[in-house]
């Protein structure tokens, strides 16, 4: 199966999630999450605005009935509520020039 891209808006940040239910020859599932606008804005799951996550095939389908957006939002919300994440308003957004 090929990858599918999802657009998510969370806490004023535009996020892109790319989900590959079967990656590396069908041996594992892969979810990439990155902040788009503002570019590289930190998220509750990553300070860099990018997260690559490998997990067993069928996890999102089983736990979230295949709803990738619900999975990502739930993950972001849970991490934002943990004691390890500072309040969103205290974050500094750093914008770096694009590489050519």
Biopython code that builds the backbone (N, CA, C, O; Angstrom):
import numpy as np
from Bio.PDB.StructureBuilder import StructureBuilder

atoms = [
    (1, "UNK", "N", (0.849, -1.182, 0.000)),
    (1, "UNK", "CA", (0.000, 0.000, 0.000)),
    (1, "UNK", "C", (0.891, 1.241, 0.000)),
    (1, "UNK", "O", (1.949, 1.258, 0.629)),
    (2, "UNK", "N", (0.461, 2.249, -0.695)),
    (2, "UNK", "CA", (1.245, 3.481, -0.770)),
    (2, "UNK", "C", (0.945, 4.384, 0.410)),
    (2, "UNK", "O", (0.029, 4.137, 1.194)),
    (3, "UNK", "N", (1.740, 5.435, 0.516)),
    (3, "UNK", "CA", (1.558, 6.369, 1.626)),
    (3, "UNK", "C", (0.385, 7.296, 1.367)),
    (3, "UNK", "O", (-0.010, 7.527, 0.224)),
    (4, "UNK", "N", (-0.159, 7.817, 2.447)),
    (4, "UNK", "CA", (-1.261, 8.766, 2.381)),
    (4, "UNK", "C", (-0.898, 9.958, 3.257)),
    (4, "UNK", "O", (-0.383, 9.786, 4.362)),
    (5, "UNK", "N", (-1.166, 11.171, 2.765)),
    (5, "UNK", "CA", (-0.815, 12.387, 3.499)),
    (5, "UNK", "C", (-2.078, 13.023, 4.062)),
    (5, "UNK", "O", (-3.097, 13.128, 3.379)),
    (6, "UNK", "N", (-1.991, 13.446, 5.321)),
    (6, "UNK", "CA", (-3.118, 14.059, 6.027)),
    (6, "UNK", "C", (-2.700, 15.450, 6.496)),
    (6, "UNK", "O", (-1.562, 15.657, 6.918)),
    (7, "UNK", "N", (-3.622, 16.389, 6.420)),
    (7, "UNK", "CA", (-3.397, 17.747, 6.927)),
    (7, "UNK", "C", (-4.160, 17.888, 8.230)),
    (7, "UNK", "O", (-5.352, 17.590, 8.307)),
    (8, "UNK", "N", (-3.452, 18.347, 9.254)),
    (8, "UNK", "CA", (-4.026, 18.462, 10.595)),
    (8, "UNK", "C", (-3.775, 19.875, 11.111)),
    (8, "UNK", "O", (-2.694, 20.428, 10.909)),
    (9, "UNK", "N", (-4.759, 20.456, 11.770)),
    (9, "UNK", "CA", (-4.585, 21.746, 12.430)),
    (9, "UNK", "C", (-4.714, 21.491, 13.927)),
    (9, "UNK", "O", (-5.741, 21.006, 14.401)),
    (10, "UNK", "N", (-3.659, 21.825, 14.659)),
    (10, "UNK", "CA", (-3.619, 21.575, 16.101)),
    (10, "UNK", "C", (-2.977, 22.767, 16.794)),
    (10, "UNK", "O", (-1.844, 23.132, 16.480)),
    (11, "UNK", "N", (-3.684, 23.371, 17.725)),
    (11, "UNK", "CA", (-3.183, 24.499, 18.527)),
    (11, "UNK", "C", (-2.599, 25.607, 17.645)),
    (11, "UNK", "O", (-1.566, 26.189, 17.976)),
    (12, "UNK", "N", (-3.257, 25.891, 16.536)),
    (12, "UNK", "CA", (-2.816, 26.957, 15.648)),
    (12, "UNK", "C", (-1.652, 26.588, 14.747)),
    (12, "UNK", "O", (-1.096, 27.456, 14.074)),
    (13, "UNK", "N", (-1.272, 25.319, 14.721)),
    (13, "UNK", "CA", (-0.162, 24.849, 13.894)),
    (13, "UNK", "C", (-0.705, 23.927, 12.814)),
    (13, "UNK", "O", (-1.489, 23.019, 13.091)),
    (14, "UNK", "N", (-0.277, 24.172, 11.574)),
    (14, "UNK", "CA", (-0.629, 23.285, 10.478)),
    (14, "UNK", "C", (0.392, 22.155, 10.444)),
    (14, "UNK", "O", (1.599, 22.391, 10.403)),
    (15, "UNK", "N", (-0.112, 20.932, 10.462)),
    (15, "UNK", "CA", (0.735, 19.743, 10.546)),
    (15, "UNK", "C", (0.429, 18.825, 9.369)),
    (15, "UNK", "O", (-0.716, 18.705, 8.935)),
    (16, "UNK", "N", (1.468, 18.183, 8.866)),
    (16, "UNK", "CA", (1.307, 17.176, 7.818)),
    (16, "UNK", "C", (1.710, 15.834, 8.404)),
    (16, "UNK", "O", (2.769, 15.702, 9.016)),
    (17, "UNK", "N", (0.857, 14.846, 8.209)),
    (17, "UNK", "CA", (1.166, 13.486, 8.646)),
    (17, "UNK", "C", (1.169, 12.587, 7.419)),
    (17, "UNK", "O", (0.198, 12.546, 6.664)),
    (18, "UNK", "N", (2.253, 11.877, 7.230)),
    (18, "UNK", "CA", (2.371, 10.931, 6.122)),
    (18, "UNK", "C", (2.384, 9.533, 6.726)),
    (18, "UNK", "O", (3.255, 9.198, 7.529)),
    (19, "UNK", "N", (1.408, 8.722, 6.329)),
    (19, "UNK", "CA", (1.274, 7.384, 6.905)),
    (19, "UNK", "C", (1.480, 6.318, 5.839)),
    (19, "UNK", "O", (0.848, 6.338, 4.783)),
    (20, "UNK", "N", (2.369, 5.398, 6.137)),
    (20, "UNK", "CA", (2.610, 4.239, 5.279)),
    (20, "UNK", "C", (2.252, 3.007, 6.098)),
    (20, "UNK", "O", (3.021, 2.602, 6.970)),
    (21, "UNK", "N", (1.083, 2.401, 5.828)),
    (21, "UNK", "CA", (0.651, 1.247, 6.624)),
    (21, "UNK", "C", (1.592, 0.056, 6.524)),
    (21, "UNK", "O", (1.663, -0.774, 7.431)),
    (22, "UNK", "N", (2.317, -0.018, 5.402)),
    (22, "UNK", "CA", (3.301, -1.089, 5.209)),
    (22, "UNK", "C", (4.520, -0.471, 4.554)),
    (22, "UNK", "O", (4.468, -0.050, 3.398)),
    (23, "UNK", "N", (5.614, -0.417, 5.291)),
    (23, "UNK", "CA", (6.848, 0.182, 4.789)),
    (23, "UNK", "C", (7.963, -0.863, 4.840)),
    (23, "UNK", "O", (7.818, -1.900, 5.488)),
    (24, "UNK", "N", (9.049, -0.593, 4.172)),
    (24, "UNK", "CA", (10.207, -1.489, 4.151)),
    (24, "UNK", "C", (9.809, -2.912, 3.775)),
    (24, "UNK", "O", (10.102, -3.870, 4.490)),
    (25, "UNK", "N", (9.137, -3.024, 2.640)),
    (25, "UNK", "CA", (8.748, -4.347, 2.154)),
    (25, "UNK", "C", (7.580, -4.957, 2.891)),
    (25, "UNK", "O", (7.366, -6.167, 2.817)),
    (26, "UNK", "N", (6.822, -4.145, 3.600)),
    (26, "UNK", "CA", (5.641, -4.639, 4.301)),
    (26, "UNK", "C", (5.908, -5.193, 5.680)),
    (26, "UNK", "O", (5.077, -5.911, 6.235)),
    (27, "UNK", "N", (7.066, -4.865, 6.241)),
    (27, "UNK", "CA", (7.421, -5.438, 7.538)),
    (27, "UNK", "C", (7.056, -4.562, 8.729)),
    (27, "UNK", "O", (7.052, -5.033, 9.867)),
    (28, "UNK", "N", (6.748, -3.280, 8.476)),
    (28, "UNK", "CA", (6.480, -2.348, 9.568)),
    (28, "UNK", "C", (5.667, -1.172, 9.034)),
    (28, "UNK", "O", (5.703, -0.890, 7.836)),
    (29, "UNK", "N", (4.938, -0.487, 9.907)),
    (29, "UNK", "CA", (4.196, 0.722, 9.524)),
    (29, "UNK", "C", (5.020, 1.943, 9.912)),
    (29, "UNK", "O", (5.799, 1.899, 10.865)),
    (30, "UNK", "N", (4.843, 3.037, 9.167)),
    (30, "UNK", "CA", (5.639, 4.238, 9.407)),
    (30, "UNK", "C", (4.742, 5.471, 9.375)),
    (30, "UNK", "O", (3.936, 5.643, 8.461)),
    (31, "UNK", "N", (4.891, 6.319, 10.380)),
    (31, "UNK", "CA", (4.143, 7.567, 10.484)),
    (31, "UNK", "C", (5.139, 8.708, 10.623)),
    (31, "UNK", "O", (5.946, 8.722, 11.553)),
    (32, "UNK", "N", (5.085, 9.666, 9.701)),
    (32, "UNK", "CA", (5.927, 10.860, 9.767)),
    (32, "UNK", "C", (5.034, 12.048, 10.063)),
    (32, "UNK", "O", (3.992, 12.225, 9.432)),
    (33, "UNK", "N", (5.440, 12.854, 11.015)),
    (33, "UNK", "CA", (4.668, 14.026, 11.423)),
    (33, "UNK", "C", (5.581, 15.236, 11.351)),
    (33, "UNK", "O", (6.686, 15.212, 11.894)),
    (34, "UNK", "N", (5.128, 16.308, 10.680)),
    (34, "UNK", "CA", (5.944, 17.523, 10.642)),
    (34, "UNK", "C", (5.061, 18.755, 10.623)),
    (34, "UNK", "O", (3.996, 18.773, 10.007)),
    (35, "UNK", "N", (5.529, 19.779, 11.312)),
    (35, "UNK", "CA", (4.806, 21.047, 11.317)),
    (35, "UNK", "C", (5.145, 21.789, 10.030)),
    (35, "UNK", "O", (6.307, 21.874, 9.631)),
    (36, "UNK", "N", (4.113, 22.323, 9.391)),
    (36, "UNK", "CA", (4.243, 22.990, 8.100)),
    (36, "UNK", "C", (4.158, 24.508, 8.251)),
    (36, "UNK", "O", (4.948, 25.244, 7.660)),
    (37, "UNK", "N", (3.203, 24.961, 9.038)),
    (37, "UNK", "CA", (3.003, 26.401, 9.204)),
    (37, "UNK", "C", (2.630, 26.685, 10.652)),
    (37, "UNK", "O", (1.549, 26.289, 11.088)),
    (38, "UNK", "N", (3.485, 27.352, 11.406)),
    (38, "UNK", "CA", (4.805, 27.823, 11.007)),
    (38, "UNK", "C", (5.744, 26.647, 10.747)),
    (38, "UNK", "O", (5.612, 25.591, 11.365)),
    (39, "UNK", "N", (6.694, 26.837, 9.825)),
    (39, "UNK", "CA", (7.622, 25.769, 9.507)),
    (39, "UNK", "C", (8.455, 25.359, 10.727)),
    (39, "UNK", "O", (8.962, 26.197, 11.471)),
    (40, "UNK", "N", (8.575, 24.055, 10.899)),
    (40, "UNK", "CA", (9.398, 23.478, 11.974)),
    (40, "UNK", "C", (8.980, 23.931, 13.380)),
    (40, "UNK", "O", (9.795, 23.937, 14.303)),
    (41, "UNK", "N", (7.719, 24.305, 13.532)),
    (41, "UNK", "CA", (7.236, 24.696, 14.857)),
    (41, "UNK", "C", (7.305, 23.493, 15.794)),
    (41, "UNK", "O", (6.925, 22.389, 15.402)),
    (42, "UNK", "N", (7.777, 23.682, 17.010)),
    (42, "UNK", "CA", (7.831, 22.561, 17.945)),
    (42, "UNK", "C", (6.424, 22.046, 18.248)),
    (42, "UNK", "O", (5.460, 22.810, 18.291)),
    (43, "UNK", "N", (6.335, 20.754, 18.453)),
    (43, "UNK", "CA", (5.077, 20.104, 18.810)),
    (43, "UNK", "C", (5.282, 19.394, 20.137)),
    (43, "UNK", "O", (6.416, 19.217, 20.581)),
    (44, "UNK", "N", (4.209, 18.994, 20.759)),
    (44, "UNK", "CA", (4.326, 18.336, 22.055)),
    (44, "UNK", "C", (5.087, 17.015, 21.976)),
    (44, "UNK", "O", (5.572, 16.523, 22.995)),
    (45, "UNK", "N", (5.197, 16.441, 20.791)),
    (45, "UNK", "CA", (5.908, 15.172, 20.629)),
    (45, "UNK", "C", (7.313, 15.352, 20.062)),
    (45, "UNK", "O", (8.064, 14.383, 19.954)),
    (46, "UNK", "N", (7.679, 16.593, 19.694)),
    (46, "UNK", "CA", (8.994, 16.845, 19.133)),
    (46, "UNK", "C", (9.347, 18.328, 19.206)),
    (46, "UNK", "O", (8.529, 19.180, 18.858)),
    (47, "UNK", "N", (10.535, 18.632, 19.647)),
    (47, "UNK", "CA", (10.989, 20.028, 19.699)),
    (47, "UNK", "C", (11.385, 20.556, 18.333)),
    (47, "UNK", "O", (11.452, 21.768, 18.132)),
    (48, "UNK", "N", (11.648, 19.656, 17.389)),
    (48, "UNK", "CA", (12.136, 20.066, 16.067)),
    (48, "UNK", "C", (11.029, 20.252, 15.036)),
    (48, "UNK", "O", (11.286, 20.739, 13.935)),
    (49, "UNK", "N", (9.811, 19.871, 15.378)),
    (49, "UNK", "CA", (8.718, 19.961, 14.417)),
    (49, "UNK", "C", (8.665, 18.772, 13.479)),
    (49, "UNK", "O", (7.887, 18.776, 12.525)),
    (50, "UNK", "N", (9.479, 17.747, 13.729)),
    (50, "UNK", "CA", (9.478, 16.541, 12.888)),
    (50, "UNK", "C", (9.574, 15.302, 13.774)),
    (50, "UNK", "O", (10.366, 15.247, 14.715)),
    (51, "UNK", "N", (8.745, 14.311, 13.446)),
    (51, "UNK", "CA", (8.780, 13.048, 14.192)),
    (51, "UNK", "C", (8.582, 11.902, 13.214)),
    (51, "UNK", "O", (7.643, 11.908, 12.418)),
    (52, "UNK", "N", (9.464, 10.929, 13.279)),
    (52, "UNK", "CA", (9.353, 9.700, 12.503)),
    (52, "UNK", "C", (9.091, 8.579, 13.493)),
    (52, "UNK", "O", (9.845, 8.391, 14.448)),
    (53, "UNK", "N", (8.006, 7.830, 13.257)),
    (53, "UNK", "CA", (7.616, 6.808, 14.224)),
    (53, "UNK", "C", (7.299, 5.503, 13.497)),
    (53, "UNK", "O", (6.429, 5.466, 12.627)),
    (54, "UNK", "N", (8.002, 4.445, 13.855)),
    (54, "UNK", "CA", (7.744, 3.112, 13.309)),
    (54, "UNK", "C", (6.957, 2.317, 14.342)),
    (54, "UNK", "O", (7.225, 2.405, 15.540)),
    (55, "UNK", "N", (5.990, 1.544, 13.875)),
    (55, "UNK", "CA", (5.176, 0.748, 14.787)),
    (55, "UNK", "C", (4.673, -0.511, 14.056)),
    (55, "UNK", "O", (4.725, -0.583, 12.829)),
    (56, "UNK", "N", (4.191, -1.489, 14.816)),
    (56, "UNK", "CA", (3.698, -2.715, 14.184)),
    (56, "UNK", "C", (2.547, -2.442, 13.214)),
    (56, "UNK", "O", (1.701, -1.583, 13.465)),
    (57, "UNK", "N", (2.528, -3.167, 12.129)),
    (57, "UNK", "CA", (1.457, -3.048, 11.134)),
    (57, "UNK", "C", (0.111, -3.288, 11.815)),
    (57, "UNK", "O", (-0.045, -4.216, 12.609)),
    (58, "UNK", "N", (-0.847, -2.440, 11.490)),
    (58, "UNK", "CA", (-2.211, -2.601, 11.994)),
    (58, "UNK", "C", (-2.502, -1.873, 13.290)),
    (58, "UNK", "O", (-3.636, -1.911, 13.767)),
    (59, "UNK", "N", (-1.517, -1.213, 13.874)),
    (59, "UNK", "CA", (-1.736, -0.532, 15.158)),
    (59, "UNK", "C", (-2.770, 0.578, 15.035)),
    (59, "UNK", "O", (-3.727, 0.616, 15.809)),
    (60, "UNK", "N", (-2.595, 1.480, 14.078)),
    (60, "UNK", "CA", (-3.543, 2.591, 13.911)),
    (60, "UNK", "C", (-4.909, 2.054, 13.480)),
    (60, "UNK", "O", (-5.944, 2.561, 13.912)),
    (61, "UNK", "N", (-4.907, 1.053, 12.651)),
    (61, "UNK", "CA", (-6.169, 0.461, 12.200)),
    (61, "UNK", "C", (-6.926, -0.169, 13.366)),
    (61, "UNK", "O", (-8.150, -0.065, 13.446)),
    (62, "UNK", "N", (-6.200, -0.820, 14.261)),
    (62, "UNK", "CA", (-6.827, -1.502, 15.397)),
    (62, "UNK", "C", (-7.236, -0.526, 16.504)),
    (62, "UNK", "O", (-8.356, -0.595, 17.011)),
    (63, "UNK", "N", (-6.342, 0.367, 16.872)),
    (63, "UNK", "CA", (-6.591, 1.251, 18.018)),
    (63, "UNK", "C", (-7.479, 2.438, 17.635)),
    (63, "UNK", "O", (-8.327, 2.857, 18.423)),
    (64, "UNK", "N", (-7.286, 2.982, 16.427)),
    (64, "UNK", "CA", (-8.018, 4.190, 16.010)),
    (64, "UNK", "C", (-8.943, 3.935, 14.822)),
    (64, "UNK", "O", (-9.372, 4.871, 14.148)),
    (65, "UNK", "N", (-9.245, 2.668, 14.574)),
    (65, "UNK", "CA", (-10.120, 2.298, 13.462)),
    (65, "UNK", "C", (-9.620, 2.900, 12.141)),
    (65, "UNK", "O", (-10.416, 3.257, 11.272)),
    (66, "UNK", "N", (-8.303, 3.007, 12.003)),
    (66, "UNK", "CA", (-7.698, 3.524, 10.777)),
    (66, "UNK", "C", (-7.668, 5.031, 10.657)),
    (66, "UNK", "O", (-7.250, 5.556, 9.625)),
    (67, "UNK", "N", (-8.099, 5.740, 11.685)),
    (67, "UNK", "CA", (-8.169, 7.209, 11.638)),
    (67, "UNK", "C", (-6.822, 7.805, 12.052)),
    (67, "UNK", "O", (-6.540, 7.974, 13.239)),
    (68, "UNK", "N", (-5.998, 8.119, 11.052)),
    (68, "UNK", "CA", (-4.658, 8.643, 11.298)),
    (68, "UNK", "C", (-4.715, 10.002, 11.996)),
    (68, "UNK", "O", (-3.914, 10.275, 12.890)),
    (69, "UNK", "N", (-5.649, 10.846, 11.594)),
    (69, "UNK", "CA", (-5.783, 12.177, 12.201)),
    (69, "UNK", "C", (-6.106, 12.038, 13.691)),
    (69, "UNK", "O", (-5.507, 12.724, 14.519)),
    (70, "UNK", "N", (-7.037, 11.169, 14.032)),
    (70, "UNK", "CA", (-7.385, 10.958, 15.441)),
    (70, "UNK", "C", (-6.191, 10.434, 16.225)),
    (70, "UNK", "O", (-5.987, 10.822, 17.376)),
    (71, "UNK", "N", (-5.407, 9.565, 15.622)),
    (71, "UNK", "CA", (-4.213, 9.033, 16.273)),
    (71, "UNK", "C", (-3.215, 10.137, 16.576)),
    (71, "UNK", "O", (-2.710, 10.231, 17.695)),
    (72, "UNK", "N", (-2.927, 10.977, 15.582)),
    (72, "UNK", "CA", (-1.933, 12.044, 15.752)),
    (72, "UNK", "C", (-2.420, 13.068, 16.774)),
    (72, "UNK", "O", (-1.658, 13.470, 17.653)),
    (73, "UNK", "N", (-3.671, 13.490, 16.671)),
    (73, "UNK", "CA", (-4.216, 14.486, 17.603)),
    (73, "UNK", "C", (-4.222, 13.929, 19.027)),
    (73, "UNK", "O", (-3.886, 14.645, 19.971)),
    (74, "UNK", "N", (-4.594, 12.680, 19.187)),
    (74, "UNK", "CA", (-4.589, 12.057, 20.513)),
    (74, "UNK", "C", (-3.175, 12.031, 21.083)),
    (74, "UNK", "O", (-2.973, 12.338, 22.258)),
    (75, "UNK", "N", (-2.209, 11.672, 20.268)),
    (75, "UNK", "CA", (-0.809, 11.631, 20.703)),
    (75, "UNK", "C", (-0.324, 13.024, 21.101)),
    (75, "UNK", "O", (0.303, 13.195, 22.147)),
    (76, "UNK", "N", (-0.617, 14.021, 20.258)),
    (76, "UNK", "CA", (-0.225, 15.403, 20.569)),
    (76, "UNK", "C", (-0.876, 15.882, 21.870)),
    (76, "UNK", "O", (-0.212, 16.462, 22.730)),
    (77, "UNK", "N", (-2.175, 15.634, 22.003)),
    (77, "UNK", "CA", (-2.907, 16.065, 23.207)),
    (77, "UNK", "C", (-2.375, 15.401, 24.474)),
    (77, "UNK", "O", (-2.182, 16.064, 25.493)),
    (78, "UNK", "N", (-2.142, 14.098, 24.409)),
    (78, "UNK", "CA", (-1.653, 13.371, 25.590)),
    (78, "UNK", "C", (-0.276, 13.876, 26.015)),
    (78, "UNK", "O", (-0.015, 14.050, 27.205)),
    (79, "UNK", "N", (0.594, 14.109, 25.052)),
    (79, "UNK", "CA", (1.933, 14.608, 25.391)),
    (79, "UNK", "C", (1.871, 16.041, 25.906)),
    (79, "UNK", "O", (2.632, 16.412, 26.800)),
    (80, "UNK", "N", (0.971, 16.850, 25.350)),
    (80, "UNK", "CA", (0.830, 18.236, 25.810)),
    (80, "UNK", "C", (0.341, 18.289, 27.249)),
    (80, "UNK", "O", (0.663, 19.226, 27.979)),
    (81, "UNK", "N", (-0.434, 17.293, 27.664)),
    (81, "UNK", "CA", (-0.972, 17.270, 29.022)),
    (81, "UNK", "C", (-0.004, 16.654, 30.030)),
    (81, "UNK", "O", (-0.219, 16.755, 31.238)),
    (82, "UNK", "N", (1.058, 16.018, 29.541)),
    (82, "UNK", "CA", (2.011, 15.395, 30.460)),
    (82, "UNK", "C", (2.792, 16.474, 31.196)),
    (82, "UNK", "O", (2.828, 17.628, 30.768)),
    (83, "UNK", "N", (3.404, 16.100, 32.283)),
    (83, "UNK", "CA", (4.183, 17.045, 33.086)),
    (83, "UNK", "C", (5.501, 17.437, 32.428)),
    (83, "UNK", "O", (6.151, 18.383, 32.874)),
    (84, "UNK", "N", (5.899, 16.742, 31.395)),
    (84, "UNK", "CA", (7.189, 16.977, 30.765)),
    (84, "UNK", "C", (7.161, 18.065, 29.693)),
    (84, "UNK", "O", (8.217, 18.464, 29.202)),
    (85, "UNK", "N", (6.012, 18.538, 29.331)),
    (85, "UNK", "CA", (5.895, 19.508, 28.242)),
    (85, "UNK", "C", (5.526, 20.875, 28.811)),
    (85, "UNK", "O", (4.522, 20.999, 29.513)),
    (86, "UNK", "N", (6.326, 21.904, 28.518)),
    (86, "UNK", "CA", (5.977, 23.250, 28.992)),
    (86, "UNK", "C", (4.733, 23.764, 28.281)),
    (86, "UNK", "O", (4.400, 23.269, 27.204)),
    (87, "UNK", "N", (4.039, 24.738, 28.851)),
    (87, "UNK", "CA", (2.849, 25.287, 28.207)),
    (87, "UNK", "C", (3.178, 25.803, 26.804)),
    (87, "UNK", "O", (4.246, 26.371, 26.573)),
    (88, "UNK", "N", (2.252, 25.598, 25.881)),
    (88, "UNK", "CA", (2.456, 25.962, 24.482)),
    (88, "UNK", "C", (2.865, 27.420, 24.310)),
    (88, "UNK", "O", (3.714, 27.729, 23.473)),
    (89, "UNK", "N", (2.276, 28.311, 25.087)),
    (89, "UNK", "CA", (2.578, 29.739, 24.925)),
    (89, "UNK", "C", (4.015, 30.095, 25.302)),
    (89, "UNK", "O", (4.483, 31.187, 24.979)),
    (90, "UNK", "N", (4.715, 29.195, 25.976)),
    (90, "UNK", "CA", (6.102, 29.479, 26.357)),
    (90, "UNK", "C", (7.107, 28.994, 25.305)),
    (90, "UNK", "O", (8.307, 29.232, 25.440)),
    (91, "UNK", "N", (6.621, 28.314, 24.256)),
    (91, "UNK", "CA", (7.515, 27.780, 23.243)),
    (91, "UNK", "C", (8.036, 28.889, 22.348)),
    (91, "UNK", "O", (7.345, 29.878, 22.099)),
    (92, "UNK", "N", (9.246, 28.719, 21.870)),
    (92, "UNK", "CA", (9.841, 29.639, 20.906)),
    (92, "UNK", "C", (9.883, 28.941, 19.555)),
    (92, "UNK", "O", (10.386, 27.823, 19.440)),
    (93, "UNK", "N", (9.355, 29.599, 18.542)),
    (93, "UNK", "CA", (9.378, 29.038, 17.196)),
    (93, "UNK", "C", (10.604, 29.577, 16.480)),
    (93, "UNK", "O", (10.778, 30.788, 16.350)),
    (94, "UNK", "N", (11.446, 28.672, 16.021)),
    (94, "UNK", "CA", (12.637, 29.054, 15.279)),
    (94, "UNK", "C", (12.425, 28.713, 13.816)),
    (94, "UNK", "O", (12.055, 27.587, 13.484)),
    (95, "UNK", "N", (12.657, 29.677, 12.943)),
    (95, "UNK", "CA", (12.517, 29.447, 11.515)),
    (95, "UNK", "C", (13.901, 29.489, 10.891)),
    (95, "UNK", "O", (14.625, 30.476, 11.023)),
    (96, "UNK", "N", (14.261, 28.410, 10.210)),
    (96, "UNK", "CA", (15.567, 28.314, 9.585)),
    (96, "UNK", "C", (15.411, 28.428, 8.074)),
    (96, "UNK", "O", (14.403, 27.987, 7.523)),
    (97, "UNK", "N", (16.396, 29.016, 7.397)),
    (97, "UNK", "CA", (16.293, 29.090, 5.937)),
    (97, "UNK", "C", (16.305, 27.710, 5.323)),
    (97, "UNK", "O", (16.971, 26.798, 5.813)),
    (98, "UNK", "N", (15.556, 27.569, 4.242)),
    (98, "UNK", "CA", (15.490, 26.279, 3.544)),
    (98, "UNK", "C", (16.810, 26.014, 2.834)),
    (98, "UNK", "O", (17.475, 26.934, 2.358)),
    (99, "UNK", "N", (17.172, 24.739, 2.775)),
    (99, "UNK", "CA", (18.374, 24.341, 2.050)),
    (99, "UNK", "C", (18.013, 24.140, 0.591)),
    (99, "UNK", "O", (16.944, 23.617, 0.275)),
    (100, "UNK", "N", (18.890, 24.549, -0.285)),
    (100, "UNK", "CA", (18.598, 24.339, -1.718)),
    (100, "UNK", "C", (19.346, 23.154, -2.252)),
    (100, "UNK", "O", (19.225, 22.829, -3.433)),
]
sb = StructureBuilder()
sb.init_structure("model")
sb.init_model(0)
sb.init_chain("A")
sb.init_seg("    ")
for serial, (resi, resn, name, xyz) in enumerate(atoms, 1):
    if name == "N":
        sb.init_residue(resn, " ", resi, " ")
    sb.init_atom(name, np.array(xyz, "f"), 0.0, 1.0, " ", f" {name:<3s}", serial, name[0])
structure = sb.get_structure()
